[in-house]
Amino acid sequence: MSRPKRTSESPSEPSSPLDAPLCVWIFLAGALVYAYWYFSAAMPWPPPEPGQTPYLPTRGQLLTDGLLLLPEILRNWFGSDAPLGLFDRLGVVLMAAAMLLFSYALGEFLLFRLKLLRWLGQVDGIALRLASGLMLLSWATCVLGQFGLLQYPLAFFVVLAIMFFALAIGWKKHLFDRQKEASRAEPAQPRDAESWAWLLAAAPLVLFIVGVSLLPPYEYDVVEYHLQVPKQWYEAGQITVLPENIYSGMPMGAEMWALLPMVFQPWEMEWYYGALTGKLVMGLFTLLTAGLLYGAGQRLAGKWGARAAAICAISVPALIYQSGTGLVDGVWAFYTLAAVYPVLMVLGREADEENPLPLIGLAILSGLFAGMAFSVKYPALLMAVLPVFGLWIYAVKTDWKTLGCYVAAVTLIVSPWLVKNMIATGNPVYPLAGNVFPTDIRSEAQITQWNQAHAVPQNAQGNRYSLPQLLSGFWKFFGRSDWAGLTIVPLAIAALWLAPRRLSIPLASLLAVCWLVWWGLSHRLDRFLVPAIPLGCLLAGLGAQRLAESVPGRFALRVWLGWGLLTAFVLANMTLSIKLDPRIFVALESVQASHTPEAIKFLNEQAAPEDVVLATGDAALFYLRPKVLYHTCFDEAPLKPLVAMTAEQRQAWLAEQNVRWVYVHWGEIERFRSPGNYGFPAYVTRELFEEMVSQGILEPSGFQLGNPEKPAVVIYRVRPANAP
């Protein structure tokens, strides 16, 4: 494998820090100014109890407090008076390990088929093998699930085995050839002491990332749809658009890693342990991103570029938060980087007619990864698929075969999700673009509700694109976002002046596209900026490599990157601010119980296995075990038919649906109906339930929360039709 040789050593290095090159002094000055600005940012904190003084910390105060309270931070890992557990994670870890090993093999075979294996290094090769295999598993699960095979593990076994052996044809000969080449090659150089030192410095964060990835979910979006929808698909036996959950129309490529182990889990509550397995796999993408950045940095820049890019990634609290909560933005961030990497390999390599790069294979791999990003979140179309296609046009000009392979690969990976939506709703990108497709199954009011909830936000004057909003979005991109990392921005800015233009300009252009799409077209949630983070890390690595050409530059990098690791570790453990559960050594059952709302605990204990719960208000029902009829705020409530019925018809309808319990969360309903929120069906009223109580249809179960006169949560029991 040929690699451009870079060196961090220079024959005429300065003999003292005062002899540092001008670029190092400029970087140091800029980094210190940036650090002052970064640590002055106000951070979230819970409101005080009545009579207490509010605590409004800056990022710098959180860091200081965290360092002073470091022993307490570490005690949080073991919980407070909670049983400890490690072996209770063993089944989840083994299932995830089996998935990763199978994915690695599939990825090896795919890269062999694309003739790319010899062009990859050790670390980036491992990352791309895993990513390729996981992509194929996701795609296969989606296709088989749409054919209604989720309750047939044998069908999955047969299809995955066919895929395995079909891709493996011819690989055995390649393995022997590669072993012969390895025996003739020079032995690999061992890692130097500094590399081991950086691994040791990163170890606490790596342990924390893996630990929180293993914990049961609690973040609202995760228990409302990221894991709730796969659970429902598994129980129904088929992947389709669920009328009660609009988010089931979204592409869910990452969630397939939770659905697939549900099919094969041997334990009771297979949906729960399958979801934990998928959450662990998704959480590991922060480390996978760091691995790919290390390999890409090594190839495109050098040793220090690799170190800096990887350390920048795991030093971003936002990525750690993604791992701990089960959100999927970190997954499509990885696949965006993976889609960009092949074209950067083309742009960063000098022309070599005797040993040309396999453009077709690189374009197919790039397209597959871009399609996978799109299969995780729709915005990847504008942030990954189209911008990367633009880079390919820039790289290969009118090589239509290469460009066509990229487009075909994207289409192959994305098409199952679009076809599913087209069949079920008449809109391939459901629930987006409802006004564009007249066949969309929703009413005009529902389409308008969705569009308004996800529109570019307005300020108090009704403006969406004012100068203050522009500046706020700009500063957020550069580090004012609550959980931005410390290290990236100064190094990335240095790269714009110091790194090769053929690499820095494409990366800067992609970052600009990400920001423009986020600020100009989205509802500006911070997590929609997460896909820009790996691109910024790689750009930062390019800048770090140039700074590392002198002794003072390397010293400055050691201090800066070490400071970033320490800051990320402390901020990620400030639980009351980041809202990340740190109890990585507490028994899973105890953690799950603490995240299960009291109303759901009550229903799990009281409802019989055959009972059905009718729920409204609360859609985050992942932990609810009985069968449930529910809806999100964007969907019609299942109880809508009851509104116009007589008492006898209501009783008959509930009996027909086998509804034995009615769960109403007025707190959530009022939150959705508050100004500026998403809205909620107007026909769900307290009077409706009071009327059914007076008609003898419902009776209080004894469970309610909040003001007894106007409870925030109430559970009713459905009276039998023949009850006196």
TACORLIN-V171966 format. One record per backbone hydrogen bond with DSSP energy under -0.5 kcal/mol. NH is the residue of the N-H (numbers start at 1). CO is the residue of the C=O. E is the energy in kcal/mol with one decimal. If there is no record, write none. Layout:
BEGIN
<<NH CO E> <NH CO E>>
END
This chain:
BEGIN
<<6 4 -0.6> <13 10 -1.1> <19 16 -1.8> <20 17 -1.6> <24 21 -0.8> <25 21 -1.6> <26 22 -2.6> <27 23 -2.3> <28 24 -2.8> <29 25 -2.4> <30 26 -2.7> <31 27 -3.1> <32 28 -2.2> <33 29 -2.0> <34 30 -2.7> <35 31 -2.7> <36 32 -2.1> <37 33 -2.1> <38 34 -3.3> <39 35 -2.7> <40 36 -0.7> <40 37 -0.5> <41 38 -1.2> <43 57 -2.7> <52 49 -2.5> <56 54 -0.6> <57 55 -0.6> <59 41 -2.1> <60 39 -2.8> <62 58 -2.1> <63 59 -2.1> <64 60 -2.4> <65 61 -3.1> <66 62 -2.7> <67 63 -2.2> <68 64 -2.1> <69 65 -2.0> <70 67 -1.1> <73 69 -2.3> <74 70 -2.2> <75 71 -1.8> <76 72 -1.7> <77 73 -0.7> <77 74 -0.7> <78 75 -1.6> <79 76 -1.3> <81 79 -0.5> <85 585 -2.2> <89 86 -1.6> <90 87 -1.4> <93 89 -2.6> <94 90 -2.8> <95 91 -2.2> <96 92 -2.5> <97 93 -2.7> <98 94 -2.3> <99 95 -2.1> <100 96 -2.6> <101 97 -2.7> <102 98 -2.4> <103 99 -2.5> <104 100 -2.5> <105 101 -2.0> <106 102 -2.4> <107 103 -2.9> <108 104 -2.5> <109 105 -2.3> <110 106 -2.6> <111 107 -2.6> <112 108 -1.9> <113 109 -2.5> <114 110 -1.9> <115 112 -1.6> <116 111 -2.7> <117 111 -0.6> <119 116 -1.5> <120 117 -1.4> <125 121 -1.0> <126 122 -1.8> <127 123 -2.2> <128 124 -2.4> <129 125 -2.2> <130 126 -2.3> <131 127 -2.4> <132 128 -2.4> <133 129 -2.5> <134 130 -2.7> <135 131 -2.0> <136 132 -2.1> <137 133 -2.4> <138 134 -2.4> <139 135 -2.5> <140 136 -2.6> <141 137 -2.5> <142 138 -2.3> <143 139 -2.3> <144 140 -2.8> <145 141 -2.5> <146 142 -1.7> <147 143 -1.0> <148 145 -1.5> <149 144 -1.6> <150 237 -1.5> <152 149 -1.9> <155 152 -0.8> <156 152 -1.4> <157 153 -2.6> <158 154 -2.6> <159 155 -2.3> <160 156 -2.8> <161 157 -2.1> <162 158 -2.4> <163 159 -2.5> <164 160 -2.4> <165 161 -2.6> <166 162 -2.5> <167 163 -2.1> <168 164 -1.4> <169 165 -0.7> <169 166 -0.6> <171 168 -2.2> <172 168 -0.6> <174 170 -1.2> <175 171 -2.3> <176 172 -1.8> <177 173 -2.3> <178 174 -2.6> <179 175 -2.0> <180 176 -2.0> <181 177 -2.2> <182 178 -2.4> <183 179 -1.9> <184 180 -1.4> <185 181 -1.3> <196 192 -1.6> <197 193 -2.0> <198 194 -2.3> <199 195 -2.1> <200 196 -2.3> <201 197 -2.2> <202 198 -2.1> <203 199 -0.9> <206 202 -2.4> <207 203 -2.9> <208 204 -2.1> <209 205 -2.8> <210 206 -2.4> <211 207 -2.6> <212 208 -2.8> <213 209 -1.6> <214 210 -0.9> <214 211 -0.7> <215 212 -1.0> <223 219 -2.2> <224 220 -1.4> <225 221 -2.3> <226 221 -2.0> <227 222 -2.7> <228 222 -0.9> <229 225 -1.5> <231 227 -1.6> <232 228 -2.2> <233 229 -2.8> <234 230 -2.5> <235 231 -2.2> <236 232 -2.5> <237 233 -1.7> <238 233 -1.0> <239 145 -2.1> <240 238 -0.6> <242 240 -0.5> <245 242 -1.1> <248 245 -1.9> <249 246 -1.8> <250 247 -1.6> <253 375 -3.2> <256 252 -0.7> <256 253 -0.6> <257 254 -1.7> <258 255 -1.6> <259 255 -1.8> <260 256 -2.9> <262 258 -0.8> <263 259 -1.2> <263 260 -0.9> <264 260 -0.9> <265 261 -1.7> <272 269 -1.0> <273 269 -1.8> <274 270 -2.4> <275 271 -1.7> <276 272 -2.2> <277 273 -2.0> <278 274 -2.4> <279 275 -2.6> <280 276 -2.2> <281 277 -2.3> <282 278 -2.7> <283 279 -2.4> <284 280 -1.8> <285 282 -1.4> <286 283 -1.3> <288 284 -2.3> <289 285 -2.5> <290 286 -1.8> <291 287 -2.3> <292 288 -2.5> <293 289 -2.5> <294 290 -2.1> <295 291 -2.3> <296 292 -3.1> <297 293 -2.8> <298 294 -2.3> <299 295 -2.1> <300 296 -3.0> <301 297 -2.1> <302 297 -2.0> <306 302 -2.2> <307 303 -2.3> <308 304 -2.6> <309 305 -2.1> <310 306 -2.1> <311 307 -2.7> <312 308 -2.6> <313 309 -1.4> <314 310 -1.9> <315 311 -0.9> <316 313 -1.4> <317 315 -0.7> <318 483 -2.0> <319 316 -0.9> <320 316 -1.6> <321 317 -2.7> <322 318 -1.8> <323 319 -2.0> <324 320 -2.2> <325 321 -2.1> <326 322 -1.8> <327 322 -0.6> <331 328 -0.8> <332 328 -1.7> <333 329 -1.5> <334 330 -1.7> <335 331 -2.3> <336 332 -1.6> <337 333 -2.0> <338 334 -2.9> <339 335 -1.9> <340 336 -1.6> <341 337 -2.3> <342 338 -0.8> <343 339 -0.6> <344 340 -2.0> <345 341 -2.1> <346 342 -1.4> <347 343 -2.5> <348 344 -2.7> <349 346 -0.8> <356 353 -0.5> <359 357 -1.7> <362 358 -2.4> <363 359 -2.8> <364 360 -2.4> <365 361 -2.5> <366 362 -2.7> <367 363 -2.4> <368 364 -2.7> <369 365 -2.3> <370 366 -2.5> <371 367 -2.7> <372 368 -2.0> <373 369 -2.3> <374 370 -2.0> <375 371 -1.9> <376 372 -0.6> <376 373 -1.0> <377 373 -2.0> <380 377 -1.5> <381 378 -2.5> <382 379 -1.0> <383 379 -2.0> <384 380 -2.6> <385 380 -2.4> <386 381 -2.3> <388 384 -2.5> <389 385 -1.7> <390 386 -2.1> <391 387 -1.8> <392 388 -2.1> <393 389 -2.1> <394 390 -2.1> <395 391 -2.2> <396 392 -2.9> <397 393 -1.7> <399 396 -1.0> <400 398 -1.9> <403 399 -2.2> <404 400 -2.8> <405 401 -2.0> <406 402 -1.8> <407 403 -2.1> <408 404 -2.6> <409 405 -2.3> <410 406 -2.2> <411 407 -2.4> <412 408 -2.3> <413 409 -1.7> <414 410 -2.1> <415 411 -2.4> <417 414 -1.2> <418 414 -1.5> <419 415 -3.0> <420 416 -2.1> <421 417 -1.8> <422 418 -2.3> <423 419 -2.6> <424 420 -2.1> <425 421 -3.1> <426 421 -0.9> <426 422 -1.1> <427 421 -0.9> <430 427 -1.6> <432 429 -2.5> <436 433 -1.0> <437 433 -1.3> <438 436 -0.7> <440 437 -2.0> <441 425 -0.7> <447 443 -2.3> <448 444 -2.6> <449 445 -2.4> <450 446 -2.4> <451 447 -2.6> <452 448 -2.6> <453 449 -2.0> <454 450 -1.5> <455 452 -0.9> <459 463 -2.3> <462 459 -2.1> <470 466 -2.2> <471 467 -2.7> <472 468 -2.5> <473 469 -2.5> <474 470 -2.3> <475 471 -2.9> <476 472 -2.2> <477 473 -1.7> <478 474 -1.3> <479 476 -1.2> <480 475 -2.3> <481 476 -1.3> <484 481 -1.9> <486 315 -0.5> <491 487 -0.9> <492 488 -2.6> <493 489 -2.6> <494 490 -2.1> <495 491 -1.8> <496 492 -1.1> <497 493 -0.7> <497 494 -1.1> <498 494 -2.2> <499 495 -2.0> <503 500 -1.6> <504 500 -2.7> <505 501 -1.8> <507 503 -1.8> <508 504 -2.7> <509 505 -2.5> <510 506 -2.2> <511 507 -2.2> <512 508 -2.2> <513 509 -2.2> <514 510 -2.5> <515 511 -2.2> <516 512 -2.6> <517 513 -2.7> <518 514 -2.3> <519 515 -3.2> <520 516 -2.7> <521 517 -2.0> <522 517 -0.9> <522 518 -0.8> <524 518 -0.6> <528 525 -1.6> <529 526 -2.2> <530 527 -1.1> <532 529 -1.8> <533 529 -0.5> <533 530 -1.9> <534 530 -0.6> <535 531 -0.6> <536 532 -2.3> <537 533 -2.4> <538 534 -2.3> <539 535 -2.1> <540 536 -2.4> <541 537 -2.2> <542 538 -1.8> <543 539 -1.7> <544 540 -2.5> <545 541 -2.1> <546 542 -1.1> <547 543 -1.9> <548 544 -2.0> <549 546 -1.3> <550 547 -1.0> <554 550 -2.3> <555 551 -2.3> <556 552 -2.5> <557 553 -2.1> <558 554 -2.3> <559 555 -2.0> <560 556 -2.6> <561 557 -3.0> <562 558 -2.0> <563 559 -2.4> <564 560 -2.0> <565 561 -2.1> <566 562 -2.2> <567 563 -2.5> <568 564 -2.4> <569 565 -2.3> <570 566 -2.2> <571 567 -2.8> <572 568 -2.5> <573 569 -0.7> <573 570 -0.9> <574 571 -1.3> <575 573 -1.8> <577 574 -1.6> <578 574 -2.4> <579 575 -2.1> <581 579 -0.5> <584 582 -2.7> <585 77 -2.4> <586 583 -1.2> <587 83 -3.0> <591 587 -2.1> <592 588 -3.1> <593 589 -2.2> <594 590 -1.8> <595 591 -1.2> <595 592 -0.7> <596 592 -0.8> <596 593 -0.7> <597 595 -0.6> <601 597 -2.2> <602 598 -2.4> <603 599 -2.1> <604 600 -2.6> <605 601 -1.8> <606 602 -2.5> <607 603 -2.6> <611 608 -1.6> <612 658 -1.5> <613 627 -2.5> <614 661 -3.1> <615 613 -0.6> <615 629 -3.2> <616 663 -2.2> <618 616 -0.6> <619 617 -0.6> <621 619 -1.7> <622 223 -0.9> <624 621 -1.5> <627 611 -0.8> <629 613 -3.2> <630 628 -0.6> <632 244 -1.5> <635 632 -1.4> <640 637 -2.0> <641 638 -0.6> <642 639 -1.6> <643 639 -0.6> <643 640 -1.5> <644 640 -0.5> <644 641 -0.5> <645 642 -1.2> <650 646 -2.6> <651 647 -2.4> <652 648 -2.2> <653 649 -2.7> <654 650 -2.5> <655 651 -2.0> <656 652 -2.5> <657 653 -2.0> <658 655 -0.8> <659 654 -2.4> <660 612 -2.6> <661 612 -1.5> <662 716 -2.4> <663 614 -3.0> <664 662 -0.5> <664 714 -2.7> <665 616 -2.2> <666 664 -0.8> <666 712 -1.3> <667 712 -2.0> <669 665 -1.9> <670 666 -2.7> <671 667 -1.6> <672 668 -2.6> <673 669 -1.8> <674 670 -0.7> <674 671 -0.9> <677 674 -2.1> <679 672 -2.6> <684 681 -1.3> <685 683 -1.0> <689 685 -1.1> <690 686 -2.5> <691 687 -2.4> <692 688 -1.7> <693 689 -1.9> <694 690 -2.3> <695 691 -1.8> <696 693 -1.5> <697 692 -2.4> <698 692 -1.4> <699 717 -2.1> <701 715 -2.0> <703 715 -0.5> <704 702 -0.6> <705 713 -2.3> <707 710 -0.5> <710 707 -0.7> <712 705 -2.2> <713 705 -1.6> <714 664 -2.4> <715 703 -2.0> <716 662 -3.3> <717 699 -3.3> <718 660 -2.4> <719 697 -2.8> <719 717 -0.5> <723 720 -1.8>>
END
